[in-house]
Amino acid sequence: MFLNYKSDGFLSTDHIMGSTKKPPNRVYICTTMYRENDFEMDRLLKSLNQIARSKKLKHVYLEAHIFMDNGTQNCHLTEFGSQLVSLLEGRMGVSTKEATSYKTPYGIQLSWMLPEGMPFYIHFK
């Protein structure tokens, strides 16, 4: 979370529909992964996609993070890291070409703004 911090706060909430005087509710979805199979990864991505598309949550600031242990080795994705990235296009509607990529002290961070406006991050450790 600290890596996304800017002097004026976390990423803007411009994607939240409407303007209210009180600060919006915030929901951060954080998940850890290690050696899950493709079925489990796909279920997680499906759930995140449904949350991002939810009409009931359109006035809530949503942000999703997946932390994958052993997802990178020497700044190259491992088998399980590559498997997760390969599922993104079909399930989340984003491609790796659209990702913002950062080298971090722990590995690699990929981030997207989903078509519904939810920031989505994968942290490969």
N, CA, C and O atoms as a GROMACS GRO file, in nm:
protein
  500
    1MET      N    1   0.082  -0.118   0.000
    1MET     CA    2   0.000   0.000   0.000
    1MET      C    3   0.087   0.125   0.000
    1MET      O    4   0.052   0.224  -0.065
    2PHE      N    5   0.198   0.122   0.071
    2PHE     CA    6   0.283   0.239   0.081
    2PHE      C    7   0.338   0.279  -0.055
    2PHE      O    8   0.359   0.398  -0.080
    3LEU      N    9   0.362   0.183  -0.142
    3LEU     CA   10   0.417   0.215  -0.273
    3LEU      C   11   0.319   0.295  -0.358
    3LEU      O   12   0.361   0.364  -0.451
    4ASN      N   13   0.190   0.288  -0.329
    4ASN     CA   14   0.089   0.362  -0.404
    4ASN      C   15   0.061   0.499  -0.344
    4ASN      O   16  -0.020   0.575  -0.397
    5TYR      N   17   0.127   0.531  -0.233
    5TYR     CA   18   0.099   0.655  -0.163
    5TYR      C   19   0.157   0.775  -0.237
    5TYR      O   20   0.270   0.769  -0.286
    6LYS      N   21   0.081   0.881  -0.244
    6LYS     CA   22   0.128   1.007  -0.300
    6LYS      C   23   0.109   1.113  -0.193
    6LYS      O   24   0.034   1.092  -0.097
    7SER      N   25   0.174   1.225  -0.207
    7SER     CA   26   0.170   1.328  -0.103
    7SER      C   27   0.028   1.377  -0.074
    7SER      O   28   0.000   1.423   0.036
    8ASP      N   29  -0.060   1.368  -0.172
    8ASP     CA   30  -0.198   1.411  -0.150
    8ASP      C   31  -0.290   1.294  -0.116
    8ASP      O   32  -0.412   1.306  -0.127
    9GLY      N   33  -0.234   1.183  -0.075
    9GLY     CA   34  -0.315   1.067  -0.037
    9GLY      C   35  -0.297   0.955  -0.136
    9GLY      O   36  -0.211   0.962  -0.224
   10PHE      N   37  -0.376   0.851  -0.122
   10PHE     CA   38  -0.370   0.739  -0.215
   10PHE      C   39  -0.426   0.781  -0.349
   10PHE      O   40  -0.466   0.896  -0.366
   11LEU      N   41  -0.428   0.692  -0.441
   11LEU     CA   42  -0.477   0.722  -0.575
   11LEU      C   43  -0.611   0.793  -0.569
   11LEU      O   44  -0.689   0.772  -0.476
   12SER      N   45  -0.638   0.875  -0.668
   12SER     CA   46  -0.760   0.954  -0.665
   12SER      C   47  -0.884   0.866  -0.669
   12SER      O   48  -0.879   0.750  -0.710
   13THR      N   49  -0.993   0.923  -0.625
   13THR     CA   50  -1.120   0.852  -0.624
   13THR      C   51  -1.208   0.900  -0.738
   13THR      O   52  -1.330   0.899  -0.726
   14ASP      N   53  -1.146   0.944  -0.848
   14ASP     CA   54  -1.221   0.997  -0.962
   14ASP      C   55  -1.316   0.895  -1.022
   14ASP      O   56  -1.415   0.933  -1.086
   15HIS      N   57  -1.289   0.766  -1.004
   15HIS     CA   58  -1.373   0.666  -1.067
   15HIS      C   59  -1.503   0.642  -0.991
   15HIS      O   60  -1.588   0.565  -1.037
   16ILE      N   61  -1.521   0.705  -0.876
   16ILE     CA   62  -1.644   0.688  -0.800
   16ILE      C   63  -1.751   0.779  -0.858
   16ILE      O   64  -1.730   0.899  -0.875
   17MET      N   65  -1.866   0.720  -0.889
   17MET     CA   66  -1.975   0.795  -0.951
   17MET      C   67  -2.034   0.895  -0.852
   17MET      O   68  -2.049   0.864  -0.733
   18GLY      N   69  -2.067   1.013  -0.902
   18GLY     CA   70  -2.134   1.113  -0.819
   18GLY      C   71  -2.039   1.178  -0.721
   18GLY      O   72  -1.928   1.128  -0.699
   19SER      N   73  -2.081   1.286  -0.665
   19SER     CA   74  -1.998   1.352  -0.565
   19SER      C   75  -2.080   1.371  -0.438
   19SER      O   76  -2.192   1.422  -0.442
   20THR      N   77  -2.025   1.330  -0.330
   20THR     CA   78  -2.090   1.346  -0.200
   20THR      C   79  -1.999   1.431  -0.113
   20THR      O   80  -1.879   1.440  -0.139
   21LYS      N   81  -2.056   1.492  -0.011
   21LYS     CA   82  -1.977   1.579   0.076
   21LYS      C   83  -1.896   1.498   0.176
   21LYS      O   84  -1.787   1.540   0.216
   22LYS      N   85  -1.947   1.385   0.217
   22LYS     CA   86  -1.871   1.303   0.312
   22LYS      C   87  -1.772   1.218   0.234
   22LYS      O   88  -1.797   1.184   0.118
   23PRO      N   89  -1.659   1.182   0.296
   23PRO     CA   90  -1.562   1.098   0.225
   23PRO      C   91  -1.623   0.962   0.190
   23PRO      O   92  -1.703   0.908   0.267
   24PRO      N   93  -1.587   0.908   0.074
   24PRO     CA   94  -1.645   0.778   0.034
   24PRO      C   95  -1.594   0.665   0.123
   24PRO      O   96  -1.486   0.672   0.181
   25ASN      N   97  -1.675   0.561   0.132
   25ASN     CA   98  -1.630   0.440   0.200
   25ASN      C   99  -1.522   0.377   0.115
   25ASN      O  100  -1.526   0.386  -0.008
   26ARG      N  101  -1.427   0.316   0.178
   26ARG     CA  102  -1.317   0.252   0.106
   26ARG      C  103  -1.313   0.104   0.143
   26ARG      O  104  -1.328   0.067   0.259
   27VAL      N  105  -1.293   0.022   0.041
   27VAL     CA  106  -1.277  -0.122   0.062
   27VAL      C  107  -1.151  -0.165  -0.013
   27VAL      O  108  -1.140  -0.148  -0.134
   28TYR      N  109  -1.057  -0.221   0.062
   28TYR     CA  110  -0.934  -0.274   0.003
   28TYR      C  111  -0.943  -0.426   0.012
   28TYR      O  112  -0.959  -0.483   0.120
   29ILE      N  113  -0.934  -0.491  -0.102
   29ILE     CA  114  -0.940  -0.636  -0.107
   29ILE      C  115  -0.796  -0.686  -0.124
   29ILE      O  116  -0.732  -0.659  -0.226
   30CYS      N  117  -0.748  -0.757  -0.025
   30CYS     CA  118  -0.610  -0.806  -0.028
   30CYS      C  119  -0.610  -0.958  -0.016
   30CYS      O  120  -0.671  -1.014   0.075
   31THR      N  121  -0.542  -1.023  -0.108
   31THR     CA  122  -0.539  -1.169  -0.113
   31THR      C  123  -0.394  -1.214  -0.127
   31THR      O  124  -0.314  -1.149  -0.194
   32THR      N  125  -0.362  -1.324  -0.064
   32THR     CA  126  -0.229  -1.384  -0.083
   32THR      C  127  -0.243  -1.511  -0.164
   32THR      O  128  -0.344  -1.581  -0.157
   33MET      N  129  -0.140  -1.540  -0.240
   33MET     CA  130  -0.134  -1.663  -0.319
   33MET      C  131   0.006  -1.720  -0.311
   33MET      O  132   0.102  -1.648  -0.283
   34TYR      N  133   0.016  -1.848  -0.334
   34TYR     CA  134   0.149  -1.910  -0.339
   34TYR      C  135   0.156  -2.005  -0.457
   34TYR      O  136   0.214  -1.971  -0.560
   35ARG      N  137   0.098  -2.121  -0.446
   35ARG     CA  138   0.105  -2.220  -0.554
   35ARG      C  139  -0.034  -2.271  -0.590
   35ARG      O  140  -0.054  -2.391  -0.608
   36GLU      N  141  -0.129  -2.179  -0.600
   36GLU     CA  142  -0.265  -2.220  -0.633
   36GLU      C  143  -0.273  -2.269  -0.777
   36GLU      O  144  -0.196  -2.226  -0.863
   37ASN      N  145  -0.367  -2.360  -0.802
   37ASN     CA  146  -0.384  -2.407  -0.939
   37ASN      C  147  -0.469  -2.306  -1.017
   37ASN      O  148  -0.524  -2.212  -0.959
   38ASP      N  149  -0.479  -2.326  -1.147
   38ASP     CA  150  -0.547  -2.229  -1.232
   38ASP      C  151  -0.695  -2.214  -1.197
   38ASP      O  152  -0.751  -2.105  -1.212
   39PHE      N  153  -0.759  -2.321  -1.150
   39PHE     CA  154  -0.900  -2.314  -1.112
   39PHE      C  155  -0.919  -2.217  -0.996
   39PHE      O  156  -1.012  -2.135  -0.997
   40GLU      N  157  -0.833  -2.225  -0.896
   40GLU     CA  158  -0.844  -2.136  -0.780
   40GLU      C  159  -0.815  -1.991  -0.819
   40GLU      O  160  -0.884  -1.900  -0.773
   41MET      N  161  -0.716  -1.970  -0.903
   41MET     CA  162  -0.685  -1.835  -0.949
   41MET      C  163  -0.801  -1.777  -1.029
   41MET      O  164  -0.836  -1.660  -1.012
   42ASP      N  165  -0.860  -1.858  -1.114
   42ASP     CA  166  -0.971  -1.814  -1.196
   42ASP      C  167  -1.091  -1.775  -1.109
   42ASP      O  168  -1.159  -1.676  -1.137
   43ARG      N  169  -1.117  -1.853  -1.005
   43ARG     CA  170  -1.229  -1.821  -0.915
   43ARG      C  171  -1.207  -1.688  -0.845
   43ARG      O  172  -1.301  -1.610  -0.829
   44LEU      N  173  -1.084  -1.661  -0.802
   44LEU     CA  174  -1.054  -1.533  -0.737
   44LEU      C  175  -1.076  -1.418  -0.835
   44LEU      O  176  -1.140  -1.319  -0.801
   45LEU      N  177  -1.023  -1.432  -0.956
   45LEU     CA  178  -1.038  -1.326  -1.056
   45LEU      C  179  -1.185  -1.304  -1.092
   45LEU      O  180  -1.228  -1.191  -1.113
   46LYS      N  181  -1.262  -1.412  -1.099
   46LYS     CA  182  -1.406  -1.401  -1.127
   46LYS      C  183  -1.475  -1.323  -1.016
   46LYS      O  184  -1.558  -1.236  -1.043
   47SER      N  185  -1.441  -1.352  -0.892
   47SER     CA  186  -1.500  -1.281  -0.779
   47SER      C  187  -1.464  -1.133  -0.782
   47SER      O  188  -1.550  -1.047  -0.760
   48LEU      N  189  -1.337  -1.102  -0.808
   48LEU     CA  190  -1.295  -0.962  -0.815
   48LEU      C  191  -1.366  -0.889  -0.929
   48LEU      O  192  -1.404  -0.772  -0.914
   49ASN      N  193  -1.384  -0.956  -1.040
   49ASN     CA  194  -1.454  -0.897  -1.154
   49ASN      C  195  -1.600  -0.866  -1.119
   49ASN      O  196  -1.651  -0.761  -1.155
   50GLN      N  197  -1.666  -0.958  -1.048
   50GLN     CA  198  -1.804  -0.936  -1.008
   50GLN      C  199  -1.815  -0.820  -0.909
   50GLN      O  200  -1.910  -0.742  -0.915
   51ILE      N  201  -1.719  -0.809  -0.819
   51ILE     CA  202  -1.719  -0.698  -0.724
   51ILE      C  203  -1.699  -0.566  -0.798
   51ILE      O  204  -1.768  -0.468  -0.769
   52ALA      N  205  -1.607  -0.562  -0.892
   52ALA     CA  206  -1.580  -0.440  -0.968
   52ALA      C  207  -1.701  -0.396  -1.048
   52ALA      O  208  -1.723  -0.276  -1.066
   53ARG      N  209  -1.781  -0.491  -1.098
   53ARG     CA  210  -1.898  -0.459  -1.180
   53ARG      C  211  -2.026  -0.436  -1.099
   53ARG      O  212  -2.128  -0.399  -1.156
   54SER      N  213  -2.021  -0.456  -0.969
   54SER     CA  214  -2.140  -0.447  -0.886
   54SER      C  215  -2.198  -0.306  -0.886
   54SER      O  216  -2.128  -0.208  -0.859
   55LYS      N  217  -2.325  -0.296  -0.917
   55LYS     CA  218  -2.395  -0.167  -0.915
   55LYS      C  219  -2.417  -0.119  -0.771
   55LYS      O  220  -2.424   0.001  -0.746
   56LYS      N  221  -2.428  -0.212  -0.678
   56LYS     CA  222  -2.449  -0.175  -0.538
   56LYS      C  223  -2.327  -0.108  -0.476
   56LYS      O  224  -2.339  -0.036  -0.377
   57LEU      N  225  -2.210  -0.130  -0.534
   57LEU     CA  226  -2.086  -0.075  -0.479
   57LEU      C  227  -2.032   0.042  -0.560
   57LEU      O  228  -1.916   0.079  -0.544
   58LYS      N  229  -2.114   0.101  -0.645
   58LYS     CA  230  -2.062   0.205  -0.734
   58LYS      C  231  -2.022   0.332  -0.659
   58LYS      O  232  -1.946   0.412  -0.713
   59HIS      N  233  -2.072   0.353  -0.537
   59HIS     CA  234  -2.035   0.471  -0.458
   59HIS      C  235  -1.928   0.438  -0.353
   59HIS      O  236  -1.903   0.519  -0.263
   60VAL      N  237  -1.868   0.323  -0.364
   60VAL     CA  238  -1.764   0.280  -0.271
   60VAL      C  239  -1.632   0.276  -0.347
   60VAL      O  240  -1.625   0.224  -0.458
   61TYR      N  241  -1.526   0.331  -0.286
   61TYR     CA  242  -1.394   0.322  -0.345
   61TYR      C  243  -1.343   0.179  -0.324
   61TYR      O  244  -1.328   0.134  -0.211
   62LEU      N  245  -1.317   0.109  -0.433
   62LEU     CA  246  -1.269  -0.030  -0.428
   62LEU      C  247  -1.128  -0.034  -0.483
   62LEU      O  248  -1.095   0.035  -0.579
   63GLU      N  249  -1.045  -0.116  -0.422
   63GLU     CA  250  -0.909  -0.137  -0.471
   63GLU      C  251  -0.871  -0.280  -0.438
   63GLU      O  252  -0.893  -0.326  -0.325
   64ALA      N  253  -0.814  -0.352  -0.534
   64ALA     CA  254  -0.781  -0.494  -0.513
   64ALA      C  255  -0.631  -0.516  -0.526
   64ALA      O  256  -0.567  -0.461  -0.615
   65HIS      N  257  -0.577  -0.598  -0.436
   65HIS     CA  258  -0.436  -0.634  -0.436
   65HIS      C  259  -0.423  -0.785  -0.422
   65HIS      O  260  -0.489  -0.847  -0.339
   66ILE      N  261  -0.339  -0.843  -0.504
   66ILE     CA  262  -0.303  -0.984  -0.490
   66ILE      C  263  -0.153  -0.988  -0.462
   66ILE      O  264  -0.074  -0.932  -0.539
   67PHE      N  265  -0.114  -1.052  -0.354
   67PHE     CA  266   0.026  -1.069  -0.319
   67PHE      C  267   0.063  -1.214  -0.346
   67PHE      O  268   0.009  -1.305  -0.283
   68MET      N  269   0.154  -1.236  -0.439
   68MET     CA  270   0.191  -1.372  -0.475
   68MET      C  271   0.334  -1.403  -0.429
   68MET      O  272   0.431  -1.350  -0.482
   69ASP      N  273   0.343  -1.490  -0.329
   69ASP     CA  274   0.473  -1.537  -0.283
   69ASP      C  275   0.532  -1.630  -0.388
   69ASP      O  276   0.460  -1.708  -0.450
   70ASN      N  277   0.661  -1.621  -0.409
   70ASN     CA  278   0.732  -1.702  -0.508
   70ASN      C  279   0.676  -1.680  -0.649
   70ASN      O  280   0.674  -1.772  -0.731
   71GLY      N  281   0.629  -1.557  -0.674
   71GLY     CA  282   0.575  -1.524  -0.806
   71GLY      C  283   0.681  -1.475  -0.903
   71GLY      O  284   0.658  -1.470  -1.023
   72THR      N  285   0.797  -1.438  -0.849
   72THR     CA  286   0.906  -1.391  -0.934
   72THR      C  287   1.038  -1.443  -0.881
   72THR      O  288   1.056  -1.466  -0.762
   73GLN      N  289   1.129  -1.459  -0.972
   73GLN     CA  290   1.264  -1.501  -0.936
   73GLN      C  291   1.360  -1.428  -1.030
   73GLN      O  292   1.354  -1.446  -1.151
   74ASN      N  293   1.448  -1.347  -0.973
   74ASN     CA  294   1.542  -1.266  -1.052
   74ASN      C  295   1.468  -1.179  -1.153
   74ASN      O  296   1.509  -1.168  -1.269
   75CYS      N  297   1.360  -1.117  -1.109
   75CYS     CA  298   1.277  -1.026  -1.191
   75CYS      C  299   1.213  -1.094  -1.312
   75CYS      O  300   1.181  -1.028  -1.410
   76HIS      N  301   1.195  -1.224  -1.306
   76HIS     CA  302   1.122  -1.299  -1.410
   76HIS      C  303   1.009  -1.374  -1.340
   76HIS      O  304   1.028  -1.430  -1.232
   77LEU      N  305   0.893  -1.375  -1.402
   77LEU     CA  306   0.780  -1.444  -1.342
   77LEU      C  307   0.805  -1.594  -1.337
   77LEU      O  308   0.861  -1.652  -1.430
   78THR      N  309   0.763  -1.656  -1.228
   78THR     CA  310   0.773  -1.800  -1.216
   78THR      C  311   0.655  -1.864  -1.289
   78THR      O  312   0.571  -1.794  -1.346
   79GLU      N  313   0.650  -1.995  -1.287
   79GLU     CA  314   0.540  -2.068  -1.353
   79GLU      C  315   0.404  -2.023  -1.300
   79GLU      O  316   0.310  -2.002  -1.378
   80PHE      N  317   0.393  -2.007  -1.168
   80PHE     CA  318   0.264  -1.970  -1.109
   80PHE      C  319   0.231  -1.823  -1.134
   80PHE      O  320   0.114  -1.788  -1.150
   81GLY      N  321   0.333  -1.738  -1.136
   81GLY     CA  322   0.311  -1.598  -1.170
   81GLY      C  323   0.263  -1.583  -1.313
   81GLY      O  324   0.171  -1.506  -1.340
   82SER      N  325   0.324  -1.656  -1.404
   82SER     CA  326   0.282  -1.653  -1.546
   82SER      C  327   0.141  -1.708  -1.562
   82SER      O  328   0.064  -1.659  -1.644
   83GLN      N  329   0.108  -1.809  -1.485
   83GLN     CA  330  -0.026  -1.868  -1.491
   83GLN      C  331  -0.131  -1.766  -1.451
   83GLN      O  332  -0.235  -1.757  -1.516
   84LEU      N  333  -0.106  -1.690  -1.345
   84LEU     CA  334  -0.201  -1.588  -1.301
   84LEU      C  335  -0.216  -1.480  -1.407
   84LEU      O  336  -0.328  -1.439  -1.438
   85VAL      N  337  -0.107  -1.433  -1.462
   85VAL     CA  338  -0.112  -1.328  -1.565
   85VAL      C  339  -0.186  -1.377  -1.689
   85VAL      O  340  -0.259  -1.300  -1.752
   86SER      N  341  -0.168  -1.503  -1.725
   86SER     CA  342  -0.236  -1.556  -1.843
   86SER      C  343  -0.387  -1.560  -1.827
   86SER      O  344  -0.460  -1.555  -1.927
   87LEU      N  345  -0.436  -1.569  -1.705
   87LEU     CA  346  -0.580  -1.573  -1.680
   87LEU      C  347  -0.645  -1.434  -1.680
   87LEU      O  348  -0.767  -1.422  -1.688
   88LEU      N  349  -0.565  -1.330  -1.670
   88LEU     CA  350  -0.618  -1.194  -1.656
   88LEU      C  351  -0.700  -1.148  -1.775
   88LEU      O  352  -0.808  -1.092  -1.757
   89GLU      N  353  -0.650  -1.170  -1.895
   89GLU     CA  354  -0.718  -1.117  -2.012
   89GLU      C  355  -0.858  -1.174  -2.028
   89GLU      O  356  -0.952  -1.101  -2.055
   90GLY      N  357  -0.871  -1.304  -2.011
   90GLY     CA  358  -1.001  -1.366  -2.027
   90GLY      C  359  -1.098  -1.332  -1.916
   90GLY      O  360  -1.218  -1.319  -1.941
   91ARG      N  361  -1.050  -1.317  -1.793
   91ARG     CA  362  -1.138  -1.299  -1.679
   91ARG      C  363  -1.159  -1.151  -1.643
   91ARG      O  364  -1.270  -1.112  -1.606
   92MET      N  365  -1.055  -1.069  -1.654
   92MET     CA  366  -1.063  -0.930  -1.608
   92MET      C  367  -1.074  -0.829  -1.721
   92MET      O  368  -1.104  -0.712  -1.696
   93GLY      N  369  -1.050  -0.870  -1.843
   93GLY     CA  370  -1.060  -0.778  -1.956
   93GLY      C  371  -0.942  -0.682  -1.968
   93GLY      O  372  -0.957  -0.574  -2.024
   94VAL      N  373  -0.826  -0.721  -1.915
   94VAL     CA  374  -0.706  -0.637  -1.926
   94VAL      C  375  -0.594  -0.720  -1.989
   94VAL      O  376  -0.597  -0.843  -1.982
   95SER      N  377  -0.498  -0.654  -2.048
   95SER     CA  378  -0.385  -0.726  -2.104
   95SER      C  379  -0.257  -0.680  -2.036
   95SER      O  380  -0.252  -0.573  -1.975
   96THR      N  381  -0.156  -0.761  -2.046
   96THR     CA  382  -0.028  -0.726  -1.984
   96THR      C  383   0.035  -0.604  -2.051
   96THR      O  384   0.117  -0.535  -1.990
   97LYS      N  385  -0.001  -0.577  -2.176
   97LYS     CA  386   0.052  -0.459  -2.245
   97LYS      C  387  -0.002  -0.330  -2.183
   97LYS      O  388   0.063  -0.226  -2.193
   98GLU      N  389  -0.118  -0.337  -2.120
   98GLU     CA  390  -0.180  -0.220  -2.056
   98GLU      C  391  -0.129  -0.198  -1.914
   98GLU      O  392  -0.156  -0.094  -1.855
   99ALA      N  393  -0.056  -0.293  -1.860
   99ALA     CA  394  -0.014  -0.287  -1.720
   99ALA      C  395   0.095  -0.182  -1.700
   99ALA      O  396   0.179  -0.158  -1.786
  100THR      N  397   0.090  -0.122  -1.582
  100THR     CA  398   0.200  -0.040  -1.536
  100THR      C  399   0.286  -0.132  -1.450
  100THR      O  400   0.235  -0.196  -1.358
  101SER      N  401   0.414  -0.137  -1.479
  101SER     CA  402   0.503  -0.230  -1.412
  101SER      C  403   0.610  -0.154  -1.334
  101SER      O  404   0.669  -0.058  -1.383
  102TYR      N  405   0.633  -0.200  -1.211
  102TYR     CA  406   0.736  -0.140  -1.126
  102TYR      C  407   0.824  -0.250  -1.069
  102TYR      O  408   0.775  -0.355  -1.028
  103LYS      N  409   0.952  -0.224  -1.067
  103LYS     CA  410   1.043  -0.311  -0.992
  103LYS      C  411   1.040  -0.260  -0.849
  103LYS      O  412   1.059  -0.141  -0.824
  104THR      N  413   1.016  -0.350  -0.756
  104THR     CA  414   1.003  -0.314  -0.616
  104THR      C  415   1.111  -0.384  -0.534
  104THR      O  416   1.176  -0.475  -0.585
  105PRO      N  417   1.131  -0.344  -0.409
  105PRO     CA  418   1.231  -0.412  -0.325
  105PRO      C  419   1.202  -0.560  -0.306
  105PRO      O  420   1.293  -0.639  -0.281
  106TYR      N  421   1.076  -0.600  -0.318
  106TYR     CA  422   1.038  -0.740  -0.298
  106TYR      C  423   1.021  -0.817  -0.428
  106TYR      O  424   1.008  -0.939  -0.424
  107GLY      N  425   1.020  -0.749  -0.543
  107GLY     CA  426   1.000  -0.819  -0.671
  107GLY      C  427   0.945  -0.728  -0.778
  107GLY      O  428   1.011  -0.632  -0.819
  108ILE      N  429   0.823  -0.756  -0.823
  108ILE     CA  430   0.760  -0.681  -0.932
  108ILE      C  431   0.616  -0.649  -0.893
  108ILE      O  432   0.547  -0.731  -0.831
  109GLN      N  433   0.571  -0.529  -0.930
  109GLN     CA  434   0.430  -0.492  -0.912
  109GLN      C  435   0.372  -0.458  -1.047
  109GLN      O  436   0.429  -0.377  -1.122
  110LEU      N  437   0.260  -0.518  -1.080
  110LEU     CA  438   0.184  -0.485  -1.201
  110LEU      C  439   0.054  -0.420  -1.156
  110LEU      O  440  -0.006  -0.463  -1.057
  111SER      N  441   0.010  -0.317  -1.228
  111SER     CA  442  -0.116  -0.252  -1.190
  111SER      C  443  -0.195  -0.214  -1.314
  111SER      O  444  -0.140  -0.185  -1.420
  112TRP      N  445  -0.326  -0.214  -1.297
  112TRP     CA  446  -0.421  -0.178  -1.401
  112TRP      C  447  -0.532  -0.096  -1.340
  112TRP      O  448  -0.557  -0.103  -1.220
  113MET      N  449  -0.599  -0.020  -1.423
  113MET     CA  450  -0.728   0.038  -1.388
  113MET      C  451  -0.828  -0.045  -1.466
  113MET      O  452  -0.830  -0.038  -1.589
  114LEU      N  453  -0.909  -0.123  -1.397
  114LEU     CA  454  -1.005  -0.209  -1.464
  114LEU      C  455  -1.106  -0.126  -1.542
  114LEU      O  456  -1.128  -0.009  -1.509
  115PRO      N  457  -1.168  -0.184  -1.645
  115PRO     CA  458  -1.266  -0.108  -1.725
  115PRO      C  459  -1.377  -0.045  -1.640
  115PRO      O  460  -1.432   0.058  -1.678
  116GLU      N  461  -1.409  -0.105  -1.527
  116GLU     CA  462  -1.513  -0.051  -1.438
  116GLU      C  463  -1.458   0.059  -1.348
  116GLU      O  464  -1.535   0.122  -1.275
  117GLY      N  465  -1.327   0.085  -1.352
  117GLY     CA  466  -1.268   0.192  -1.274
  117GLY      C  467  -1.203   0.151  -1.144
  117GLY      O  468  -1.164   0.237  -1.066
  118MET      N  469  -1.192   0.023  -1.117
  118MET     CA  470  -1.130  -0.023  -0.993
  118MET      C  471  -0.980  -0.043  -1.013
  118MET      O  472  -0.941  -0.115  -1.105
  119PRO      N  473  -0.896   0.018  -0.929
  119PRO     CA  474  -0.753  -0.010  -0.936
  119PRO      C  475  -0.726  -0.155  -0.895
  119PRO      O  476  -0.783  -0.205  -0.799
  120PHE      N  477  -0.638  -0.221  -0.969
  120PHE     CA  478  -0.609  -0.362  -0.947
  120PHE      C  479  -0.457  -0.381  -0.952
  120PHE      O  480  -0.392  -0.341  -1.049
  121TYR      N  481  -0.401  -0.442  -0.849
  121TYR     CA  482  -0.256  -0.460  -0.836
  121TYR      C  483  -0.222  -0.606  -0.812
  121TYR      O  484  -0.293  -0.677  -0.740
  122ILE      N  485  -0.114  -0.648  -0.872
  122ILE     CA  486  -0.057  -0.780  -0.839
  122ILE      C  487   0.086  -0.755  -0.797
  122ILE      O  488   0.165  -0.693  -0.868
  123HIS      N  489   0.119  -0.804  -0.679
  123HIS     CA  490   0.253  -0.789  -0.622
  123HIS      C  491   0.319  -0.927  -0.627
  123HIS      O  492   0.279  -1.018  -0.555
  124PHE      N  493   0.419  -0.941  -0.710
  124PHE     CA  494   0.493  -1.068  -0.721
  124PHE      C  495   0.615  -1.057  -0.632
  124PHE      O  496   0.701  -0.972  -0.651
  125LYS      N  497   0.621  -1.146  -0.533
  125LYS     CA  498   0.734  -1.145  -0.439
  125LYS      C  499   0.823  -1.263  -0.466
  125LYS      O  500   0.925  -1.281  -0.399
   0.00000   0.00000   0.00000
